[in-house]
């Protein structure tokens, strides 16, 4: 159950990252900065993850969008890490609660 929960959280977080990359790529498409959607998605993914290969670059004055996206990506990966750690700690806390012995009710004296 713990592994399934953590895996589910990871999948949801990764889906959130992909959605954010797609939103940035959509912005680049609206601004007509790339020839096709694949190039916009590629640039957005490379920028959001702060890899920054440099094979595709934005031209002035829109090039300031790239560091803004990179900063957003760094912040979001920090939040993603915090959520994942929280999910792990939540699972560990529940395991400790399950492992605790339950207090027994005192036995009553036999009735006469």
C-alpha positions in Angstrom: 0.0 0.0 0.0 2.9 2.4 0.8 4.6 1.8 -2.5 1.4 2.2 -4.4 0.7 5.5 -2.7 4.2 6.9 -3.3 4.1 5.7 -7.0 0.7 7.4 -7.4 1.9 10.6 -6.0 5.0 10.5 -8.3 2.8 9.9 -11.3 0.5 12.9 -10.4 3.5 15.2 -9.8 5.1 14.2 -13.1 1.8 14.8 -14.9 1.7 18.3 -13.3 5.2 19.0 -14.5 4.3 17.9 -18.0 1.2 20.1 -18.0 3.3 23.1 -16.9 5.8 22.4 -19.7 2.9 22.2 -22.2 1.5 25.5 -20.9 4.8 27.2 -21.5 5.0 25.6 -25.0 1.5 26.9 -25.7 2.6 30.4 -24.8 5.6 30.1 -27.2 3.1 28.9 -29.8 0.8 31.8 -29.3 3.7 34.2 -29.6 4.8 32.3 -32.8 8.3 31.8 -31.6 8.9 28.4 -33.1 8.2 26.7 -36.4 6.2 23.8 -34.9 4.7 22.5 -31.6 7.5 19.9 -31.2 10.2 22.6 -31.1 8.1 24.6 -28.6 7.6 21.6 -26.4 11.3 20.6 -26.6 12.5 24.1 -25.8 10.0 24.4 -23.0 11.1 21.0 -21.5 14.8 21.8 -21.7 14.2 25.2 -20.2 11.8 24.2 -17.4 14.2 21.5 -16.2 17.1 24.1 -16.5 19.1 21.8 -18.8 19.4 24.7 -21.3 21.1 22.9 -24.2 21.2 26.2 -26.2 20.4 24.5 -29.6 17.2 26.5 -29.6 17.1 30.1 -28.3 14.5 32.9 -28.2 15.1 36.2 -30.0 14.9 39.5 -28.2 12.6 40.8 -26.7 11.0 37.5 -25.8 14.2 35.8 -24.6 13.5 37.0 -21.1 10.8 34.3 -21.0 13.4 31.6 -20.9 14.9 32.5 -17.5 11.4 33.1 -16.1 10.4 29.6 -17.2 13.6 28.1 -15.7 13.0 29.9 -12.4 9.5 28.6 -12.4 10.7 25.1 -13.1 13.2 25.2 -10.3 10.6 26.4 -7.8 8.1 23.7 -9.0 10.7 20.9 -8.6 11.3 22.1 -5.1 7.6 22.0 -4.4 7.3 18.6 -6.0 10.1 17.3 -3.8 8.4 18.6 -0.7 5.1 17.0 -1.6 6.9 13.7 -2.3 8.7 13.8 1.0 5.5 14.7 2.8 3.8 11.7 1.2 6.6 9.4 2.3 6.5 10.8 5.9 2.7 10.5 6.0 3.1 6.8 5.1 5.7 6.2 7.7 3.6 7.9 10.4 0.7 5.6 9.5 2.9 2.6 9.7 4.1 3.6 13.2 0.4 4.0 14.3 -0.4 0.5 13.0 2.6 -1.0 14.7 1.7 0.5 18.1 0.2 -2.1 20.5 -3.3 -1.4 21.4 -3.9 -0.9 25.1 -5.9 -3.7 26.7 -9.0 -3.0 28.7 -8.5 -4.0 32.4 -10.1 -7.3 33.3 -13.0 -6.9 35.6 -13.3 -8.9 38.8 -15.7 -11.9 38.5 -19.2 -11.1 39.7 -20.5 -13.1 42.7 
